[in-house]
Amino acid sequence: MILPFLYYLGDLKKSPIDRTIYGLGIPIVTFGALSLPIIDYYGGFLSWLKGTFLDRASWDITNGHISLADVSQISTPWGWFMNIHPFWMGFHFYATTNPFIMLLWPILTIIVILMKEKNLIFTSMWAWTEWLGFLMVYFLGNHTLFSFYVTDFSPVVDVFVAVSMIYLVDKLVLRQERKSSLQGSSNIENGDNDGNNKSF
């Protein structure tokens, strides 16, 4: 989540020093301080790093979570957009995705970027960094991903799509009202001119 956080922070803090302190320094110091008991339990920083982060990261980028032959259960990050091979949960339940919402997500992302709507860009980036993380994991070697991983970022996508649609409709309504108002003003002016011309 560091990328969307730094993006959001960049909008609040203009100084590079402030961004470094608030964006990296304080989070690292806080996380490190809270981790001291665990680091001590592992017997030092390197042992802790190897036994936690590196161990989990190596597990994440390897196959073996399911047999590669079980293709009907395995899905890819790009396959999630079209609900390809949803994971079978048992009892006729599948971890399906919603292609309508998933496809609206990239389309609306491009639109809000073009419209320079910072809050919506930030919200979309939050979800995209999660998806890109799964994409990176796939290309680093883990080809046993599942559709239910979408739950890691789907709540953010749902909120982004809903709010973006409301934002766009609101913009269109305001534009239409402004256009009608200008036309009304123009008609009034033309009416006055016509009246003035007739009186002469």
Number of C-alpha atoms within 10 A of each C-alpha: 12 12 13 18 14 18 17 18 16 16 11 11 15 10 10 11 10 15 18 15 13 15 21 14 12 12 13 13 11 10 10 14 11 11 14 14 11 14 19 12 12 16 11 12 16 11 14 19 13 13 13 14 11 13 12 11 12 13 13 19 18 15 15 12 14 14 12 13 8 9 11 12 20 22 21 18 20 12 16 22 20 15 18 19 20 21 20 17 11 8 6 6 10 15 17 17 21 13 15 10 16 18 14 18 21 15 11 19 22 13 14 18 14 10 12 11 14 14 13 21 23 20 19 26 22 21 23 20 16 17 19 12 13 21 16 14 20 19 10 13 13 19 20 22 21 21 24 18 17 20 12 12 16 19 11 17 24 17 14 26 23 14 14 22 14 12 15 15 12 12 12 12 12 12 12 12 12 12 12 12 12 12 12 12 12 12 12 12 12 12 12 12 12 11 11 10 9 8 7 5
